[in-house]
Amino acid sequence: MTHKMEVRFPLITERLLIRPVEMTDADALFKYRSDRKSNKYQGWIPETLQDAKDFINTAISNKIDIPDTWFQLVIIIRSGSIMIGDIGIHFLNSDNCQVEIGYTLDKNYQHKGYATEGLNVIIDFLFNILNKHRITASIDPRNKSSISLVKRMGFRKEAHFRESSLIRNEWTDDLVYAILKKDWKKII
Ligand SMILES: CC(C)(COP(=O)(O)OP(=O)(O)OC[C@H]1O[C@@H](n2cnc3c(N)ncnc32)[C@H](O)[C@@H]1OP(=O)(O)O)[C@@H](O)C(=O)NCCC(=O)NCCS
């Protein structure tokens, strides 16, 4: 079945609101994304606020569900309207039925279940609104929190590429985790 339902944002969960990134998010995004320690396994770390603005500028020019582009969402705590992280969706060009996801939380809001709650609604959206077939995540094997997160969502490990990514002059291994629509069960 290729029928897709209408895409409507924001997505709302018990504690969170998830919507496309906006330029006014630049300060908050720069603050947590520039934290080198918390983001040590991430390929992109902004050096300056302008880097964050450039990132957002590219992101807001992308429409959702276009092959070979990323669509960038932000995670907001509903009570207090605090922006605590972001989720990126990479629409792959193979058949327009597969996506890769990336996610980052401000370290002050980790270990509270927010990433689990946010990914739960995003994965459900990707499978049941955009009718995607398969979702993948690419993870540094040392990134235990990220591995726990995708395992909690029901992803399985499908590949371990040795020294396949050059990140800040270090050849790093890359794990690929994936989940199929037919295996997806909402966890919250
Ligand atoms: C990857 C990342 C988003 C995971 O964040 P996280 O805080 O571990 O994930 P959650 O928000 O879902 O929180 C889950 C943890 O909170 C605990 N928790 C506390 N309250 C909870 C609640 N109400 N509901 C669910 N879990 C709760 C869970 O037990 C779990 O702990 P555990 O991992 O020790 O088992 C975070 O580590 C991050 O942003 N890292 C930096 C960026 C990064 O590396 N991104 C991934 C690139 S591949």
PDBQT file of the ligand as one rigid body, heavy atoms in Angstrom, charges set to zero:
ROOT
HETATM    1  C1  LIG A 201      20.881   9.150  22.733  1.00  0.00    +0.000 C 
HETATM    2  C2  LIG A 201      20.131   9.967  23.770  1.00  0.00    +0.000 C 
HETATM    3  C3  LIG A 201      19.044  10.796  23.078  1.00  0.00    +0.000 C 
HETATM    4  C4  LIG A 201      19.457   8.990  24.755  1.00  0.00    +0.000 C 
HETATM    5  O1  LIG A 201      18.873   9.744  25.803  1.00  0.00    +0.000 OA
HETATM    6  P1  LIG A 201      18.339   9.046  27.144  1.00  0.00    +0.000 P 
HETATM    7  O2  LIG A 201      18.106  10.126  28.116  1.00  0.00    +0.000 OA
HETATM    8  O3  LIG A 201      19.210   7.914  27.514  1.00  0.00    +0.000 OA
HETATM    9  O4  LIG A 201      16.947   8.420  26.662  1.00  0.00    +0.000 OA
HETATM   10  P2  LIG A 201      15.514   8.697  27.299  1.00  0.00    +0.000 P 
HETATM   11  O5  LIG A 201      15.238  10.144  27.317  1.00  0.00    +0.000 OA
HETATM   12  O6  LIG A 201      14.554   7.841  26.572  1.00  0.00    +0.000 OA
HETATM   13  O7  LIG A 201      15.667   8.197  28.801  1.00  0.00    +0.000 OA
HETATM   14  C5  LIG A 201      15.765   6.816  29.057  1.00  0.00    +0.000 C 
HETATM   15  C6  LIG A 201      16.342   6.593  30.418  1.00  0.00    +0.000 C 
HETATM   16  O8  LIG A 201      15.600   7.362  31.367  1.00  0.00    +0.000 OA
HETATM   17  C7  LIG A 201      15.027   6.486  32.357  1.00  0.00    +0.000 C 
HETATM   18  N1  LIG A 201      13.737   7.085  32.725  1.00  0.00    +0.000 N 
HETATM   19  C8  LIG A 201      13.548   7.920  33.763  1.00  0.00    +0.000 A 
HETATM   20  N2  LIG A 201      12.281   8.354  33.790  1.00  0.00    +0.000 NA
HETATM   21  C9  LIG A 201      11.635   7.779  32.776  1.00  0.00    +0.000 A 
HETATM   22  C10 LIG A 201      10.301   7.855  32.274  1.00  0.00    +0.000 A 
HETATM   23  N3  LIG A 201       9.374   8.612  32.859  1.00  0.00    +0.000 N 
HETATM   24  N4  LIG A 201       9.979   7.146  31.166  1.00  0.00    +0.000 NA
HETATM   25  C11 LIG A 201      10.898   6.371  30.562  1.00  0.00    +0.000 A 
HETATM   26  N5  LIG A 201      12.200   6.284  30.977  1.00  0.00    +0.000 NA
HETATM   27  C12 LIG A 201      12.556   6.986  32.083  1.00  0.00    +0.000 A 
HETATM   28  C13 LIG A 201      14.983   5.131  31.686  1.00  0.00    +0.000 C 
HETATM   29  O9  LIG A 201      15.019   4.095  32.632  1.00  0.00    +0.000 OA
HETATM   30  C14 LIG A 201      16.241   5.156  30.853  1.00  0.00    +0.000 C 
HETATM   31  O10 LIG A 201      17.363   4.880  31.640  1.00  0.00    +0.000 OA
HETATM   32  P3  LIG A 201      18.479   3.791  31.176  1.00  0.00    +0.000 P 
HETATM   33  O11 LIG A 201      18.966   4.208  29.811  1.00  0.00    +0.000 OA
HETATM   34  O12 LIG A 201      19.496   3.900  32.229  1.00  0.00    +0.000 OA
HETATM   35  O13 LIG A 201      17.753   2.506  31.110  1.00  0.00    +0.000 OA
HETATM   36  C15 LIG A 201      21.079  10.890  24.580  1.00  0.00    +0.000 C 
HETATM   37  O14 LIG A 201      22.055  10.100  25.213  1.00  0.00    +0.000 OA
HETATM   38  C16 LIG A 201      21.773  11.952  23.717  1.00  0.00    +0.000 C 
HETATM   39  O15 LIG A 201      21.163  12.922  23.299  1.00  0.00    +0.000 OA
HETATM   40  N6  LIG A 201      23.090  11.787  23.493  1.00  0.00    +0.000 N 
HETATM   41  C17 LIG A 201      23.879  12.772  22.775  1.00  0.00    +0.000 C 
HETATM   42  C18 LIG A 201      23.558  12.779  21.305  1.00  0.00    +0.000 C 
HETATM   43  C19 LIG A 201      23.720  11.405  20.697  1.00  0.00    +0.000 C 
HETATM   44  O16 LIG A 201      24.700  10.716  20.920  1.00  0.00    +0.000 OA
HETATM   45  N7  LIG A 201      22.717  11.044  19.863  1.00  0.00    +0.000 N 
HETATM   46  C20 LIG A 201      22.670   9.733  19.232  1.00  0.00    +0.000 C 
HETATM   47  C21 LIG A 201      23.503   9.665  18.029  1.00  0.00    +0.000 C 
HETATM   48  S1  LIG A 201      23.388   8.030  17.305  1.00  0.00    +0.000 SA
ENDROOT
TORSDOF 0
